[in-house]
Each structure stands twice: as structure tokens, then as C-alpha cells.
Amino acid sequence: MSDGQKFIDAQVVSEQGKEAAKDIIFGSAAGIVGKFIEYPFDTVKVRLQSQPDGLPTQYKGPLDCFRQSWRADGIQGLYRGISAPLVGAAVETSSLFFSVSLHLPLLRSNSKLTPRRQYRLAQRALRATILPQSEPLPFSALVACGAISGAFTSVALTPIELVKCKMQVPFTHFSGRPQGALAIIASIWRHQGLLGFWHGQLGTLIRETGGSAAWFGSYEAISLFFRRAYKRGAEDTLPVWQQMTAGAVAGMTYNFIFYPADTIKSRMQTEDVTKITGGKRTFWAVGRALWNERGLSGFYRGCGLTVGRAAPSSAFIFTIYEALRRNFG
């Protein structure tokens, strides 16, 4: 390899490193803002999902859960345990954007374009623009990248969500007194060891893999619709309201399609599921138990609330990420 080629390769690696760092920073910032918006609704959702079967339900619905939670602890109760989710939101969103930008160039590994040009095109595709007609990237490839990103992210996200869910359920689940994140982490380590932090991993994997494919795919599809409807070019920036609309649809799609997997995961992470499964703790055993006790409706507790809060949260995530990329990228 010539010195000139080595120099070019070093420049490409440096460029990719800078772009990856931007994805992590901008994705983290967007994810944190989105989490602050949605967290009270997420707390209500987890509490609805975690109501034990076979007993009278504590909450009649989302509004009743919100009302009881507010009366018991005020705004502090609805934001209880937000430290872990803020870390989780930063990890999840930055990992998704970073992973997509990492995998998109691989789809062009046989292209005649230079690695630097491949990476630049991948970055523009990630920011919901349409690639030049001479080098189109199939929509299915973008969806596939979203799925791969979700699978990658789920591994880092499961331990964070485990702690978050345990902190969100009512205090009665913890012998009548609240526990902080460190106490919960110590308890998991003491009783289940290292692997205990990935309890519910299959549910997170299904939700993140399918949900992330739907998230990026929906955003790309709605963005494409606006570009065609308003005859905008690939390099034109969409107006904020169009970005937010695309982001809102993406968030609702992400949360609705694989909501049952999230319900099963939340039950596994917040209670002793062996009481309803006959001693088993697997994802499928909990799913069967839920189906036998409450049917399809048991998998969709709190779904309307979750889908509703996902709209503004996801809208802000994409819009903030786009703005940061446009002004500092």
C-alpha cells in the first residue's frame, strides 16, 4: 500500500471517528430531552403493565393511575427513578443513530464510490434525505439497518430498563419503602449475579429490533412523502413541522407494533413471575400466562397512553437531532 493510500485511509478513519462522535453526542442530547417529555407517561405505563393478575386491579386506567400517583407522591413520584432512564435514553438514542450510520456504509461496500463519499452519503440517508438517483439505497435496506441498530442497542439497554422498571412500580413492591438505583443494582447482583441484569433481554430484543426498524422506516417514509408532495430536493431541509410530523408517526409506530413484547418484559422485570407461570421465568412462559388470564387485552395495558406520549417525544428527538446535525455537523 502506498504512502498516499495510507494517508487517504487515515483521513477516512479520522472522518468516520468524528462523525461517530457527533452521532453519539447529538443522539444523547436528543434522547435526554425526549425522555424528560415522556417520563411521567412511561411511569404510568409501567405501573399499569405491572399490576398482578388474579387480584383486583389497583388502577382503573391511565387517568386513574396518574391521579393516584399524583396524590401519593406528586410530581416527584411521577419522575421517580429518572436518573437511570436518562442514561438509558442517551444510550439508546445515540446507539441507534450511531449504529445506523455505521451499518449504512457497509451496504455500499461494493460501490465504486470512495469510502469517504460512501460515509457522507450514509450520513445524509440517516438524516432522512433521499440519496442521489444515480446511487439509490433501497428502503428495505434502511429498515434492515434500523433492525440491526435495535438489536445492537438492546444489549446495552436491558440492564438500564431493568433498574428503571423496578424504580417505577409502587413502593409496595419493595416492602413498603422506596429503593434507589444503587440499592436495586446491589440486590440484583446479590440474588442473580451478572446475568441477572439481562433478565427480560428477549423482550427488549424483540421490541428494539422490530421497533427500531419501524422507527427509522416510518420516519424515512413520511419524509419521502413530504419531499415528493412539496417537490423538495434531496439536499433541502424539511420544515420543522414536517420533521416533527415524521418523528411523531415514527414514535407511534415504534411503540404500537411490538407493545406486547414490552408488556411481557415489564412483568418479568417487576415481579416474581413464577407465581403465574408455575415456576418458569422465561419470556414465552410469561406470555402464555398473560394470554390465559386476560387474553389479548392483557398485552395492551397502557398502550394508548404509551403511543400518545411517544408522538411528541419522538418528534422532538428527530427534530433536535436534525437541528444539531445541521448546525454543528
Contacts in CASP RR format, 6 or more apart in sequence:
PFRMAT RR
TARGET T0000
AUTHOR 0000-0000-0000
METHOD contacts of the structure
MODEL  1
MSDGQKFIDAQVVSEQGKEAAKDIIFGSAAGIVGKFIEYPFDTVKVRLQS
QPDGLPTQYKGPLDCFRQSWRADGIQGLYRGISAPLVGAAVETSSLFFSV
SLHLPLLRSNSKLTPRRQYRLAQRALRATILPQSEPLPFSALVACGAISG
AFTSVALTPIELVKCKMQVPFTHFSGRPQGALAIIASIWRHQGLLGFWHG
QLGTLIRETGGSAAWFGSYEAISLFFRRAYKRGAEDTLPVWQQMTAGAVA
GMTYNFIFYPADTIKSRMQTEDVTKITGGKRTFWAVGRALWNERGLSGFY
RGCGLTVGRAAPSSAFIFTIYEALRRNFG
1 9 0 8 1.000
9 115 0 8 1.000
11 116 0 8 1.000
12 114 0 8 1.000
12 115 0 8 1.000
12 116 0 8 1.000
12 119 0 8 1.000
15 116 0 8 1.000
15 119 0 8 1.000
16 119 0 8 1.000
19 101 0 8 1.000
19 119 0 8 1.000
19 123 0 8 1.000
20 98 0 8 1.000
20 101 0 8 1.000
20 102 0 8 1.000
22 324 0 8 1.000
22 325 0 8 1.000
22 328 0 8 1.000
22 329 0 8 1.000
23 94 0 8 1.000
23 97 0 8 1.000
23 98 0 8 1.000
23 101 0 8 1.000
24 94 0 8 1.000
24 97 0 8 1.000
24 98 0 8 1.000
25 94 0 8 1.000
25 324 0 8 1.000
26 94 0 8 1.000
26 97 0 8 1.000
26 320 0 8 1.000
26 321 0 8 1.000
26 324 0 8 1.000
26 325 0 8 1.000
26 328 0 8 1.000
26 329 0 8 1.000
27 90 0 8 1.000
27 93 0 8 1.000
27 94 0 8 1.000
27 97 0 8 1.000
27 98 0 8 1.000
27 317 0 8 1.000
27 321 0 8 1.000
27 324 0 8 1.000
28 89 0 8 1.000
28 90 0 8 1.000
28 91 0 8 1.000
28 93 0 8 1.000
28 94 0 8 1.000
29 320 0 8 1.000
29 321 0 8 1.000
29 324 0 8 1.000
30 93 0 8 1.000
30 316 0 8 1.000
30 317 0 8 1.000
30 318 0 8 1.000
30 320 0 8 1.000
30 321 0 8 1.000
30 324 0 8 1.000
31 89 0 8 1.000
31 90 0 8 1.000
31 92 0 8 1.000
31 93 0 8 1.000
31 94 0 8 1.000
31 317 0 8 1.000
31 320 0 8 1.000
32 86 0 8 1.000
32 89 0 8 1.000
32 90 0 8 1.000
33 316 0 8 1.000
33 317 0 8 1.000
33 320 0 8 1.000
34 89 0 8 1.000
34 313 0 8 1.000
34 314 0 8 1.000
34 316 0 8 1.000
34 317 0 8 1.000
35 82 0 8 1.000
35 85 0 8 1.000
35 86 0 8 1.000
35 88 0 8 1.000
35 89 0 8 1.000
35 313 0 8 1.000
36 82 0 8 1.000
36 86 0 8 1.000
37 309 0 8 1.000
37 312 0 8 1.000
37 313 0 8 1.000
37 316 0 8 1.000
38 309 0 8 1.000
38 310 0 8 1.000
38 312 0 8 1.000
38 313 0 8 1.000
39 78 0 8 1.000
39 79 0 8 1.000
39 82 0 8 1.000
39 85 0 8 1.000
40 66 0 8 1.000
40 75 0 8 1.000
40 78 0 8 1.000
40 79 0 8 1.000
41 305 0 8 1.000
41 306 0 8 1.000
41 308 0 8 1.000
41 309 0 8 1.000
42 85 0 8 1.000
42 168 0 8 1.000
42 306 0 8 1.000
42 309 0 8 1.000
43 69 0 8 1.000
43 77 0 8 1.000
43 78 0 8 1.000
43 79 0 8 1.000
43 80 0 8 1.000
43 168 0 8 1.000
44 62 0 8 1.000
44 65 0 8 1.000
44 66 0 8 1.000
44 69 0 8 1.000
44 78 0 8 1.000
44 302 0 8 1.000
44 305 0 8 1.000
45 62 0 8 1.000
45 302 0 8 1.000
45 305 0 8 1.000
45 306 0 8 1.000
45 309 0 8 1.000
46 164 0 8 1.000
46 165 0 8 1.000
46 168 0 8 1.000
46 169 0 8 1.000
46 266 0 8 1.000
46 270 0 8 1.000
47 59 0 8 1.000
47 65 0 8 1.000
47 69 0 8 1.000
47 168 0 8 1.000
47 169 0 8 1.000
47 170 0 8 1.000
48 59 0 8 1.000
48 61 0 8 1.000
48 62 0 8 1.000
48 65 0 8 1.000
48 301 0 8 1.000
48 302 0 8 1.000
48 305 0 8 1.000
49 262 0 8 1.000
49 263 0 8 1.000
49 266 0 8 1.000
49 267 0 8 1.000
49 270 0 8 1.000
49 301 0 8 1.000
49 302 0 8 1.000
50 165 0 8 1.000
50 169 0 8 1.000
50 173 0 8 1.000
50 266 0 8 1.000
50 267 0 8 1.000
50 270 0 8 1.000
50 271 0 8 1.000
51 57 0 8 1.000
51 58 0 8 1.000
51 59 0 8 1.000
51 301 0 8 1.000
52 271 0 8 1.000
53 276 0 8 1.000
53 289 0 8 1.000
53 290 0 8 1.000
53 293 0 8 1.000
53 294 0 8 1.000
54 293 0 8 1.000
58 68 0 8 1.000
58 170 0 8 1.000
59 65 0 8 1.000
59 68 0 8 1.000
61 302 0 8 1.000
62 302 0 8 1.000
62 304 0 8 1.000
62 305 0 8 1.000
66 78 0 8 1.000
69 77 0 8 1.000
69 78 0 8 1.000
70 78 0 8 1.000
72 170 0 8 1.000
73 80 0 8 1.000
80 167 0 8 1.000
80 168 0 8 1.000
80 178 0 8 1.000
81 164 0 8 1.000
81 167 0 8 1.000
81 168 0 8 1.000
81 180 0 8 1.000
81 181 0 8 1.000
83 181 0 8 1.000
84 160 0 8 1.000
84 163 0 8 1.000
84 164 0 8 1.000
84 167 0 8 1.000
84 181 0 8 1.000
85 160 0 8 1.000
85 164 0 8 1.000
87 160 0 8 1.000
88 157 0 8 1.000
88 160 0 8 1.000
88 161 0 8 1.000
88 164 0 8 1.000
91 153 0 8 1.000
91 156 0 8 1.000
91 157 0 8 1.000
91 160 0 8 1.000
92 153 0 8 1.000
92 156 0 8 1.000
92 157 0 8 1.000
92 208 0 8 1.000
93 317 0 8 1.000
93 321 0 8 1.000
95 149 0 8 1.000
95 150 0 8 1.000
95 152 0 8 1.000
95 153 0 8 1.000
95 156 0 8 1.000
95 157 0 8 1.000
96 146 0 8 1.000
96 149 0 8 1.000
96 150 0 8 1.000
96 153 0 8 1.000
96 212 0 8 1.000
96 215 0 8 1.000
96 216 0 8 1.000
97 126 0 8 1.000
97 321 0 8 1.000
99 145 0 8 1.000
99 146 0 8 1.000
99 148 0 8 1.000
99 149 0 8 1.000
99 150 0 8 1.000
99 152 0 8 1.000
99 153 0 8 1.000
100 126 0 8 1.000
100 145 0 8 1.000
100 146 0 8 1.000
100 149 0 8 1.000
100 216 0 8 1.000
101 119 0 8 1.000
101 122 0 8 1.000
101 123 0 8 1.000
101 126 0 8 1.000
103 145 0 8 1.000
103 146 0 8 1.000
103 148 0 8 1.000
103 149 0 8 1.000
104 122 0 8 1.000
104 125 0 8 1.000
104 126 0 8 1.000
104 137 0 8 1.000
104 141 0 8 1.000
104 142 0 8 1.000
104 145 0 8 1.000
105 115 0 8 1.000
105 118 0 8 1.000
105 119 0 8 1.000
105 121 0 8 1.000
105 122 0 8 1.000
107 137 0 8 1.000
107 141 0 8 1.000
107 145 0 8 1.000
108 118 0 8 1.000
108 121 0 8 1.000
108 122 0 8 1.000
108 135 0 8 1.000
108 137 0 8 1.000
109 118 0 8 1.000
111 118 0 8 1.000
111 135 0 8 1.000
113 121 0 8 1.000
113 135 0 8 1.000
121 131 0 8 1.000
121 132 0 8 1.000
121 135 0 8 1.000
121 137 0 8 1.000
124 131 0 8 1.000
124 234 0 8 1.000
124 235 0 8 1.000
125 131 0 8 1.000
125 137 0 8 1.000
125 142 0 8 1.000
127 322 0 8 1.000
127 325 0 8 1.000
128 219 0 8 1.000
128 220 0 8 1.000
128 223 0 8 1.000
128 238 0 8 1.000
128 243 0 8 1.000
128 246 0 8 1.000
128 318 0 8 1.000
128 322 0 8 1.000
129 223 0 8 1.000
129 234 0 8 1.000
129 235 0 8 1.000
130 224 0 8 1.000
130 227 0 8 1.000
130 233 0 8 1.000
130 234 0 8 1.000
131 137 0 8 1.000
131 234 0 8 1.000
132 234 0 8 1.000
139 217 0 8 1.000
139 220 0 8 1.000
139 221 0 8 1.000
142 216 0 8 1.000
142 217 0 8 1.000
142 220 0 8 1.000
143 213 0 8 1.000
143 216 0 8 1.000
143 217 0 8 1.000
144 213 0 8 1.000
145 216 0 8 1.000
146 212 0 8 1.000
146 213 0 8 1.000
146 215 0 8 1.000
146 216 0 8 1.000
146 217 0 8 1.000
147 209 0 8 1.000
147 210 0 8 1.000
147 212 0 8 1.000
147 213 0 8 1.000
149 212 0 8 1.000
149 216 0 8 1.000
150 208 0 8 1.000
150 209 0 8 1.000
150 210 0 8 1.000
150 211 0 8 1.000
150 212 0 8 1.000
150 213 0 8 1.000
151 205 0 8 1.000
151 208 0 8 1.000
151 209 0 8 1.000
153 208 0 8 1.000
153 212 0 8 1.000
154 201 0 8 1.000
154 204 0 8 1.000
154 205 0 8 1.000
154 207 0 8 1.000
154 208 0 8 1.000
154 209 0 8 1.000
155 198 0 8 1.000
155 201 0 8 1.000
157 204 0 8 1.000
157 208 0 8 1.000
158 197 0 8 1.000
158 198 0 8 1.000
158 199 0 8 1.000
158 200 0 8 1.000
158 201 0 8 1.000
158 204 0 8 1.000
159 197 0 8 1.000
159 198 0 8 1.000
161 204 0 8 1.000
161 265 0 8 1.000
161 269 0 8 1.000
162 188 0 8 1.000
162 196 0 8 1.000
162 197 0 8 1.000
162 198 0 8 1.000
162 199 0 8 1.000
162 200 0 8 1.000
162 269 0 8 1.000
163 181 0 8 1.000
163 184 0 8 1.000
163 185 0 8 1.000
163 188 0 8 1.000
165 266 0 8 1.000
165 269 0 8 1.000
165 270 0 8 1.000
166 173 0 8 1.000
166 174 0 8 1.000
166 179 0 8 1.000
166 184 0 8 1.000
166 269 0 8 1.000
166 270 0 8 1.000
167 178 0 8 1.000
167 179 0 8 1.000
167 180 0 8 1.000
167 181 0 8 1.000
167 184 0 8 1.000
168 270 0 8 1.000
169 270 0 8 1.000
171 177 0 8 1.000
171 178 0 8 1.000
173 270 0 8 1.000
173 271 0 8 1.000
179 187 0 8 1.000
188 196 0 8 1.000
188 197 0 8 1.000
188 199 0 8 1.000
189 197 0 8 1.000
192 199 0 8 1.000
199 268 0 8 1.000
199 269 0 8 1.000
199 281 0 8 1.000
200 265 0 8 1.000
200 268 0 8 1.000
200 269 0 8 1.000
200 283 0 8 1.000
202 265 0 8 1.000
202 283 0 8 1.000
203 261 0 8 1.000
203 262 0 8 1.000
203 264 0 8 1.000
203 265 0 8 1.000
203 268 0 8 1.000
203 283 0 8 1.000
204 265 0 8 1.000
206 258 0 8 1.000
206 261 0 8 1.000
207 258 0 8 1.000
207 261 0 8 1.000
207 262 0 8 1.000
207 265 0 8 1.000
210 257 0 8 1.000
210 258 0 8 1.000
211 253 0 8 1.000
211 254 0 8 1.000
211 257 0 8 1.000
211 258 0 8 1.000
212 254 0 8 1.000
214 250 0 8 1.000
214 253 0 8 1.000
214 254 0 8 1.000
214 257 0 8 1.000
214 258 0 8 1.000
215 250 0 8 1.000
215 251 0 8 1.000
215 253 0 8 1.000
215 254 0 8 1.000
215 314 0 8 1.000
216 250 0 8 1.000
217 250 0 8 1.000
218 246 0 8 1.000
218 247 0 8 1.000
218 249 0 8 1.000
218 250 0 8 1.000
218 251 0 8 1.000
218 253 0 8 1.000
218 254 0 8 1.000
219 246 0 8 1.000
219 247 0 8 1.000
219 249 0 8 1.000
219 250 0 8 1.000
219 318 0 8 1.000
222 245 0 8 1.000
222 246 0 8 1.000
222 247 0 8 1.000
222 249 0 8 1.000
222 250 0 8 1.000
223 238 0 8 1.000
223 242 0 8 1.000
223 243 0 8 1.000
223 246 0 8 1.000
226 232 0 8 1.000
226 238 0 8 1.000
226 242 0 8 1.000
226 245 0 8 1.000
226 246 0 8 1.000
227 233 0 8 1.000
227 234 0 8 1.000
227 236 0 8 1.000
227 238 0 8 1.000
230 242 0 8 1.000
232 238 0 8 1.000
237 322 0 8 1.000
237 326 0 8 1.000
238 246 0 8 1.000
240 319 0 8 1.000
243 315 0 8 1.000
243 318 0 8 1.000
243 319 0 8 1.000
243 322 0 8 1.000
244 315 0 8 1.000
244 316 0 8 1.000
244 318 0 8 1.000
244 319 0 8 1.000
245 315 0 8 1.000
246 318 0 8 1.000
247 314 0 8 1.000
247 315 0 8 1.000
247 317 0 8 1.000
247 318 0 8 1.000
247 319 0 8 1.000
248 310 0 8 1.000
248 311 0 8 1.000
248 312 0 8 1.000
248 314 0 8 1.000
248 315 0 8 1.000
249 311 0 8 1.000
250 314 0 8 1.000
250 318 0 8 1.000
251 310 0 8 1.000
251 311 0 8 1.000
251 313 0 8 1.000
251 314 0 8 1.000
251 315 0 8 1.000
252 307 0 8 1.000
252 308 0 8 1.000
252 310 0 8 1.000
252 311 0 8 1.000
252 314 0 8 1.000
254 310 0 8 1.000
254 314 0 8 1.000
255 262 0 8 1.000
255 303 0 8 1.000
255 306 0 8 1.000
255 307 0 8 1.000
255 310 0 8 1.000
256 303 0 8 1.000
256 307 0 8 1.000
259 299 0 8 1.000
259 300 0 8 1.000
259 303 0 8 1.000
259 306 0 8 1.000
259 307 0 8 1.000
260 299 0 8 1.000
260 300 0 8 1.000
263 290 0 8 1.000
263 298 0 8 1.000
263 299 0 8 1.000
263 300 0 8 1.000
263 301 0 8 1.000
264 283 0 8 1.000
264 286 0 8 1.000
264 287 0 8 1.000
264 290 0 8 1.000
264 299 0 8 1.000
265 283 0 8 1.000
267 273 0 8 1.000
267 286 0 8 1.000
267 290 0 8 1.000
268 281 0 8 1.000
268 283 0 8 1.000
268 286 0 8 1.000
273 280 0 8 1.000
273 281 0 8 1.000
273 285 0 8 1.000
273 286 0 8 1.000
273 289 0 8 1.000
274 280 0 8 1.000
274 281 0 8 1.000
276 286 0 8 1.000
276 289 0 8 1.000
276 290 0 8 1.000
276 293 0 8 1.000
277 285 0 8 1.000
277 286 0 8 1.000
277 288 0 8 1.000
277 289 0 8 1.000
278 285 0 8 1.000
279 285 0 8 1.000
280 286 0 8 1.000
287 299 0 8 1.000
290 298 0 8 1.000
290 299 0 8 1.000
291 298 0 8 1.000
291 299 0 8 1.000
END
